[in-house]
Amino acid sequence: MIIKYSQSGNDDVSSLSLTLFFLPTEYGFLSSRLGSRQLLRKKSKLNCPSNVTLFVNHLDSDRSVIPYEYHKFDFCIGDEDESPVENLGQVLFGERIRPGPYSISFKKEEQCRLVCPSKKYTKGNLDSIQKLRLLQRGMGLNYQHHWIVDNMPVTFCFQNLQEMDVCTTGFPMGCYVDDDGNAHDACVIDPNYDQKGSYYIFNHVDFEIVYRDMHDDANFLEEKVGGRIIRINVKPRSIKHSSESKLDCSSSAPPLAIRSQAEDAEIIYTYSIKWTPTKIKWSSRWDYILQSMPHTNIQWFSIMNSLVIVLFLSGMVGMIIMRTLHRDIDAYNRLATDEDAQEEYGWKLVHGDVFRTPRYPMLLSVFIGAGSQTLLMVSVTLVFACLGFLSPANRGSLITFALVFYVFFGIVAGYVSARLYKTLQGVHWKTNLVMTSFLVPGIVFTVFFFTNTLLWTKGSSAAVPFGTLVVLLILWIFVATPMTFIGAFFGYKKKGIEAPVRTNQIPRQVPEQTLYTKPLPGMLMGGILPFGCIFIQLFFILNSIWAHQTYYMFGFLFLVYLILIITCSEATILLAYFHLCAEDYHWWWRSFLTSGFTAVYLFFYCIHFFNTKLVISGTISTILYFSYTAIFVFMFFLMTGTIGFLATYYFVRKIYAMVKVD
């Protein structure tokens, strides 16, 4: 029997697929990586490695936005010189994947094995006391380990307070019992963690590695595959070992309690490994993680319910617009051919002012260009995610794809901004070009650099290294900016979009508006419908970002995204039509701000999520949360505002091109 490891895929963490070949006594076949087959004429014994590498990732917490590298805490560490190279998305999200100190061999069980020499903390040694206090702080904030085996997250399965089986992709580094004897976090699982004012570090882990015996499974290479890892469960425990030579990992072993003000302590790290066969197929090995996530069933029901409601409302809005509009156009055209035509009224009355250049045309053009860039980036990224290219197994791929698409779609921002600015008869095209290239990216980069400085001061793994910052600047200055220039060049080469009606030289006075046709009430009404179709998905998206849950339902997300585009368009068009009927022709900025007002509801929802769903503590973490939220809300504002503006612009041009105007 020969055990072979093959590296597949292009993920940064090598996908180690275990392949076992059973050779006949005299002859055997061995497939190479290129698919060729070599005939072995005699018995041979190949010494292939059978070790399974365990990788450790950064530690994070649902009470702090600041993640830390594994070696920041005083754990046993492996050989970090052989660490895999993270992609850009992993670096931006603070992932730092390193080889772990645990020695694992395929199907080799271990019982109470020592990881590394014991960690001793002595009184009077300032360095050791600081390390011990950092461990206690991590346990107090419920920092979580994230380990990886065979490109599969190590999971921690337990029963929650509602007696539901839950599997998470992280497990706590420890827990604590306060001075009043109240157990917190994972300490509620075991009643032995009961000493007041004590911390219990999980210095022992029981691995259960589930694999599939595949020597009878057919495959297209006709190889006899022995087995593949399906899942890795871990059960962390706190154990007080007598010494390195007297290890006790039994279920009756006493826990290791470290007093809050203790200055002397000794921590011995151990582990055990158990291999369990299963009939689950390798292609289904992610299912148990996704199916055991909280609220999964609620999500399916809520999305379907929201989809039905939004489709119904969208149909009503579309029907009202089409029926009313057709009646108005027929009436206007009949009046235009009648010798006794009456005076114009309604939205036709403002035909000489509806295409008048709005205030701040340059800023509007820049925002629409940046919004078009964001809209196209989100659309293409979601398409790739729905096709399976951005699955949870490809760590960091989502943000990497989104960033690359955003950079190259700078050509769209330049083209749209230049073409619209020329349509609005703008003359300062150089200023428009510079603002399109630097205004929105500059705002985002400034906030990002501010948050990165805070993370630097805290020594967090989420702090982007200086070299990566240089790479981001190069992408901005030397890739995105030239793409914007190219798009602007083609935009200025094209003729401005001609209005279907002539604009009067003297602007018409807008009559006094009712409460419902004033700008702010219109924005409040226009933003609530699009937000109503996305807030359920927002809950799960925010959970995946801040509560470290896996998000995988990109198909439903894409469907909701399409509904968002439809509702933003229809709601903005409907309100613009009412305003034009009220003889208010200032629709340019209003159409952008009406659908963009959805971002205001999004911001308030993020505040609600922060206050009710998260337990983030600390000033720095709060600043980081709202800084990242500000970037997210700002980009969402540009995207939704652009959707409403483009839809309304198309609608206004269409209706005024269909009526006969002298």
N, C-alpha and C positions, 0 to 999 in steps of 0.2 A: 504494500500500500504506500502510495506516494502522496504527500500533502503539498499542495501548491497554493501560493497566494498570487492572485492576479490583480493588477491595478486597472480599474476601468473608470471611464468618465473623465471629465476635466474639472471636477470639483477640487477645491483647494485641500480639503481633507481627503486623502486617498480612499477610494471606495475599495476596501479589501474584500474581495469575494473568495471565500474558501472553496477550493476545488480539490477533491480527492480522487485520484485515479487508482483503479484496481487493475494490476497487470497480470496476465496469465503467467504460468510457470516458465514457459519457454519464450513466448512472444508477447508483445504488448504494443499498444499504440498511444502516442502522446501528441496531443495537438499543440502546436506552438501558437504564439500570440497572433501570428499572421494567418493562421488557419491551415498551415501545412501539416502534414502527418508524416512522422518518421517511424520506420519499422525497426524495432529493437530486436536484433538477432540473438541476443543472449541476455541472461539475467543481469540486471544492473540495480544498483542501490544508490538513489539520489538523496543527498542530504539537503533537503529544502527546508527553509525556516517555517516553523509552525506557530510562531508567536502572533498574537492578536494585539495590535497597538491600541491603547486607550488614550484618547486625547482629552485634555481638560480645556475648558473655555473660561471666559471671564465670569465673575460672580456679580449678580445683580439682586435688587430687592424691590418689592412693591411699595416700600416705604421711603425709598430714596431713588432719585433719578440718576445717581452717580454710580456707575459700575466700576469694578476694580479687577485687575488681572489676578490670576490664580496665585502667583508668587508674591503678591502684595501682602497676603496673609502668611503666617508662619506654618504652612503645610509642608508635607514631603513633596519634593519636586523631582521631575524627571530630567532627561537630557534635552534642554531647550534649544540646543544648537541645531537640532534636526526639526525645528518647528516648520510647519507648512506656511507658505506665503498666502496671506489673505488677499482677497480681491478688494476693490475700492469700496464696495458696499459694506463689506465686513468691517473695514477700518472705520468708516463713518459711523457705524452702529456700535463701535467699541468692542467687537469680537476679537479676542486674542487667543488663538488655538495653539496649544503647546502639548507635546507628548507627556503623558502622565507617568507617575512612578510605579504603577501597578504592572506586574508581570503576569500576562495571561497567555496560556497556550491552548490550542483548540482541543476541546474535550478532556482537558486535564483539570481535575478538580483540586481545589486547595482548601485547607482547613486551618483557619486562624494563623495566617502567615503574616510575618512582620513586614511592614512597608519600608521603613527606614529607621535609623537610630532614634530613640526617644527624644522628644523636645522637652528640655528642662528650663524652667524659669525660676530664677533665684532672687532672693531679696537683696537689694543693694545694687543689682545690675540694671542700670537704667534702660539699656537696650532691650533686655529680655522683658522687663515690665511693660515697655511700650508695645512690644509684640503681643503680650498677653492681653493688654487693654484693647488692642485692635481686634483681637479674636472675640473678646466679649462684646465690643461694639457691633461687630458683624452679626453675632448671634442675637443681640438685642434688636437689630433692624431686620432680622430674618433674611439675611443674604443667602442666595441659592447657588449651589453648584450646577454646572452644566457640562456634562461629560458626553463624549462621542465614541462609539465603537462601530466599526464597519459603516461609517457615515450615517449611523443611526443614533438618535439621542438616547442616552440612558434615562430610563423613566422611573419615577417613584410613584407607586400605586398604594392607595390607602382608602379608608372609609372616612368621609367627611362627617360633619355633625348631623347631616340629614340622612346618614347611613347609606349614602350613595358611593359606589366605587368610582374613584377618580384617579386618573393617571396623569401626572405632570411631567414635563420634560426637564425639570430641575428638582433638586432636593435640598433641604436646608443644611447649612453647615453646623447648626446646633439650635438650641432654644434656651429659654430661661424661665425661672420662677421668681416672681417679685417678692418683696419683703412681706407682703400680706399673704403669701402662699398661693397666689393665683398663677396657674400654669398658662403660658403663652405659646402660640404657634404650635410647633410639633410636640411640645411637652404634654399636650393634652392627650396624645395617643397612648402614652405609657404611664400608668399610675405610679411607677417607681420614681419618676422625676418629680419629687415632692418637697425637696429641701428649700426652705425659704431663702430668698436672696442668693440664689445659686444659678450658675450657667452650666449647661450640659452640652459639651461639644461632641459631635458625632464622629468619634475617632475610629469607628469600625464600620465597614460596609459589607453586607452580604450580597454578592452578585448571583443572580440567576440568569444564565444566558440560555435562551431558548433557540434551538436550531432545528432545521429540517433535514432528515436523512433522505438524500436524493439519489442514492446509488441505483434505484430502480426507475427513476424518472427519465423519460425520454427528453432529448434535446437535439437541436439541429446539428450539432457537431458530433453527435454519436459518442460523446464522452461519458464515462461513468463518473458522474459527479457525486461525491460522497455526502456533502452537507453544506448548508449556508445558514448564517446567523439570521434569525428572524426578529428577535427582540431581546433587550437587555433590561432586566429589572434590578433595582437596587433597594436594599432595606438598610437605612443608616441606623446605627445604634451608638449609644454612649456606654463605654465599658471602662471600668477601673482595673487595669491589669496590675498584678503584683510587681512584675518586672519583665524585662525583655525575654528572660529565660523561662518565665512562668506565665504564659499567656492563657487566658481563660475567655473563650468566646461563646460559652454556652448561654442558653436563654436565661439561666439563673444568675449570670454574672452581674455584680453590682454596678450601677452607673457611676460615671466620673463626674462628681459635682465640684465645680470651681466657685468658691465664694466671690462675691462682688468685689471685695477689697483685698482679695488674696494676692500675695506677692511671691508665693512659692507654689509651683505646680510642676507636674510631670505628665506629659501626654504621649502615649504610645499608640501609634497608628497601625491598624491591622485590617485584614480583609479575608473573606472566604469566597470560594467560587463553586457554583453548582451548575452543571450542564443538563438541560432538560430537552428531550426530543418533542417535536410537534408535527402536526399534519398541515399547518398553515403554509400557504405558498409564499415564496419570496416576494412576489409582486404585490401581495396584500399585507406586507409587514407594517405599513404605516396605519392601517385601518384602526387598530385598537387605540392608538393615540388620538386620532381624530374623532372616533365614536365616543370616547370616554370624556371628551371635553365638556365642561358645564354649559348648559343652555343650548346644546346642539339641536335638540328637538324643538325647543322654543324658537330657535332661529328659523327653522324650516317653516313653521306655522306662521310666524310673524312676517316673513318675507312674502309668502303667498297672500296673506291677508292685505299687506300693504300694496302688493302688486295689483290686486283686484280693485282696491279703492282708488289708487292713482290712475289706473286705466279708465275707470268709470268717470272720474273727474276730468281727465284729459279729453275723453270723448264728449263730455258736456261742453267744455270750453271750446273745442273745435267746432261743434255743431252750432253754438251760439254765434261764433265769429262768422262762419260761412253763411248761415241763413240771413243774419242781419246785414252782412256786407253785400250779398247779392241783391237784396231788396233795395238797399241804398243806391247801388250802381245802376240798377234798372230805372229807378226813379230819376236819378240825375240825367241819365241819357234820354229819357222821355222828355224831361223839361228842356233839354238843350235843343231838341228838334221841334219843340212847340213854339209857334209864333208868339203865343202869350206866356212865354217862360217867366216864371216867377223869379224872385231874387234868390240867389244861392243861399244855402243854409248848411249847417252841420260841418262835417269835416272837409267838404269841398270848398267851403268859404275861405279856408286858410291855405289854398293851394299855392298862393304866391309867396308864402313865408315858410312853408314846411321844410324846404331844403335850404333855408338860410343858414349860413355858417354859424355854428354854436360858439359859445365862449370857450376859451382855452382849447382850441382845436389841436394844438400840438400834444398836450397832455392826454387828450382823448385818444389821439392816434397811437401814442406810445403804449397806453394801457391796452388798447384793442390788439396791437401787435404782440405784446407780451402775453395777453390772454389767449390769443390764437396759438402761440407757441406752447403754452401749458396745456391747452385743450388737445392739441394733436399729440403731445407727449403722453398724456394720460391715456388717450384712446389706443395708441399703438402698444403701450406697455400692457394695458389690460388684454389686448388681443393676444400678445405673447403669453401672458399669464394663463389665459383660457386654454391655450394650446398645450400647456404643460411645461413650457420652458422655464418657468419661474416657480417651480414647486418648492415646498419647504426643505427638500433635500439639497437644493442648490442654494446654499447659504449666501446671503448678500447679493444674489443675482437681481432681485427686484429693484433695489435702489441703484445698482450699477447700470442696469438697462435704462431706468428712468433718467438717470443723469446723462448718459451718453445720448439718448434721444433728445433730451432738452438742449444739449449743446448743439447738436447738428440741426435741430429745428429752429435755430437762430435765423436761418434763411427765411423761414416763414414769418417770423417777427419783423424782420427787415422789410420784406415785401409788403405785408399787410399795412404796416405803419406808414411806409412811404406812399403807397397807393392811396390810402385814406387821406393822408395829409395833403396830397396833391389834389384829391377830389374836393377837399375843404378849402382849396385855393391858398394853401400855405406857401410861403416864400422862403422861410428859413430852413431849408432842407438839410443843411449841415448840422444845425442844432438838433433837428429831429433825429438825424442819424446817430449822433452822439448819445442823446437821451435814450433812444431805443436800445443801444448797446450797453449802457451803463446804469440807467436809473433803477430798473427792477432788479437786475442781478446785483447791483451795488447795495441795495437795501437788504436783500437776502444775505449777501456775504457779510455785511456789517453785523447783522444780528448773529449770524453763525460764528463769526470771529469773536464776538463778545461772549457767547456761551462757551466757546472753546477755551477762552482765557480763564473762565471760571473753573472749567474742568482741569485745566493745567494746574491751577493753584491747589486743587484737591488731589492731584496725582491720580486721576481716574483713567481707566483704560479707554474711555470714550473720548478722551482728548486726542484730537487728530494730530499726528506727528507733524513736525515742521516740513518734512519732505512731502507729505501728502498735501499740505496746504499749498506748497509750491506747484504741485501737479494740478490742483484745482484752479489756481491762478493761471497756469499755462493753458488749461482747457478754456477758461473764460477769455483771456486776452488773445491767445493765438489760434483758437479754434472757433469759439462762439462768436467773437467780435468780427472776424473776417467773414463768417457765414452770414452775419447780419448785414455787413456791407454789401455782400453779393446780392442778397435778397432786396436790399434797398435800391441797388443799381437797377435791377430789373423792374422794381416797382415804379421808380421815377421814369423809366423808359416808356412805360405804358401810359396811355392817356388817362386822365382822371375820369371817373364814372360820371356820365352826364345825367342831370336830373330830367325826368320826363316832363316837367313843367318849368316855366320861367319864374324867377324870383323877383318880387317887387323891390324897387329901390328903397322905398320907405317901409319900415317894418310896421306891421299891424299891431294895434294895441290889444293885449290879451284881456278879455273881460274878467270880472270878478268870479273866482271859482268857488264851488261849493266845498264842503268839508271833504267829500269823498274824492274829489278831483284835484286836491292839493298834493304836492309832491310827497310829503312824509306819509300820510295815510295810504297813498298808492304803493309806496315802497314796502310798508308793513304788510299790506295784503299780497303784494307780488312775491315776497320772499317766503311766506309761510307755506304755500303749496309745494314748491320744490323741496323745502326742508322736510315736509311731512313724508316725502317718499324716500328719504335717505337716512332719517335719524336712527332707524333700527340697525342699519348697516354700520352707522357711525359708532354705535355701542360696541360692536364686535371689532371694528377697526381700532378704536381707542384701547380696547382690552388687549389686542395683540401688541400694541405699541407700549403701553404703560403697565399692563398686568402680565406681560410676557407669555401670552397664549398664542398658539399657532393659528394663523389665518390661512384658510385653504379654499374657501368657497368663491373663487374668482368668477365662476360662471354666473352666480347670482349677483355678484358685484357688478359685472358688466351689464347685466340686465337692468339693474337699478340705475346704473350710470346712463343708459339710454333713456330710461324714464325721466331722469333728472334733466337731460337735454330737452326732451319733449315738453315737460312741465314748465321749465324756465322760458322756453320759446313761447308757449301758448299763453302763459300768464302775463308775460310782458307785452305780447301783441294785443291781448284783450284790453289791458289798461291803457296802452298807447292809443287804441281805437277810441276808448271812452274820452281820453283827454283831447284828441283831435275833434271829436264831436262837440266837446265843450269849448272849441275854438282856441285851445292851448297848443301851439305848435312847437313848444320847447321839448321835443322828444329825444334829442340826441343823448344828452347826459342822463335824462330820466330813464331811458330804456336800459342803459348800462347799470345805473344804480339800483333799479327795481329788482332785476334778477340777481345783481351782485349783493343785494341786501340779505340774501340767503346766508351769506358768510357771517352776518351779524348774529343770526340765530345759531349758527354753528359755534360761534365764539361763546355765546351764553350757555350752550349745551356743554362745551368743554369745561366751563366754570362749574356747572352742575355736576359733571362727571368727576371733577377734582374734589368737590366737597362731599359727594355721597358715595362714590365707588372707590376712591383711592384713600390711602392713609399716609400720604407723603408728608414727611415732617422735615423741618429745616429750611432756613431762608434760601440757601443756595439751590436746593432742590426745587423749591417753589418758583424761583426766578427762572431756572432752566425749563421747567414745565411750561410756563407761560411764554417764554421766549420761543421755544419750539412750536407752541400752539400759534403764536403770532405769525410765524413763517407759513404754517399750514393754512391758516385762515386767510392770509394775504393772497397766497397763490390761488386759493379757492375763490376768493372775491374776484380776481382777474378772470378766472376761467368762466364762472357763471355770468359775470357781467358781460363778457364777450359773447356768450351764447345769446343772451337777451338782446344785445345790440344788433348782432348780425341778423337775427330773426326779424326784429322790428324793421331794420333797414330794408330787408328784402320785401317785407309786407307793405311798407309805406310806398316804395317804388312801384310795386305791383298795382296797388289800388289807385294811385294817381295816374298811372299809365293807362288804366282801363276806362277812365271817364273822359268825356269830351270837354276840353277847356279852350275858350277863345283866347 
